[in-house]
Amino acid sequence: MTNDIDDLIKTFFSTRPSTSPRYIPVATQVSEEDDNYVIETLVAGIDKKDIKISIEKQNTLKINSEKVVFGCKYPLNRAYDLPTDVNSEGIEAISENGVLKVIIPKKITSKKEITIR
């Protein structure tokens, strides 16, 4: 499992930014929790209705938007190759205080004890 998160982090650092002269680097943090992978991306000034998140072939998560400042467009285009142990149907996204948090649940691959509340 550690290799999966390592691959996800390597994918993040290997993604090439737009060649646009107006490219603004976007701060992103990728982490692994017990049951989820989490991607947090800075989206300050971008309304959540203008952000598109999709899963495409081969488990690729894409985040797309653009910010317009004084008539100039600044694209936000990121793609992450997800590990094979994700449940793409259960992905959640939260945009709050200028940070987009994408929570990607892992598939349950082994027996897990359920606690009764």
DANOR-V355990 format. One record per backbone hydrogen bond with DSSP energy under -1.0 kcal/mol. CO is the residue of the C=O (numbers start at 1). NH is the residue of the N-H. Records with the same first field share a line. If there is no record, write none. Layout:
BEGIN
CO=NH ; NH
END
This chain:
BEGIN
1=5
2=6
3=7
4=8
5=9
6=10
7=11
8=12
9=13
10=14
11=15
20=23
27=42
29=40
31=38
35=106
36=33
37=104
38=31
39=102
40=29
41=100
43=46
47=50
48=51
52=64
54=62
56=60
59=82
60=56
61=80
62=54
63=78
64=52
65=76
67=74
69=72
72=69
74=67
76=65
78=63
80=61
85=107
87=90
92=103
94=101
96=99
98=43
99=96
100=41
101=94
102=39
103=92
104=37
105=87
END
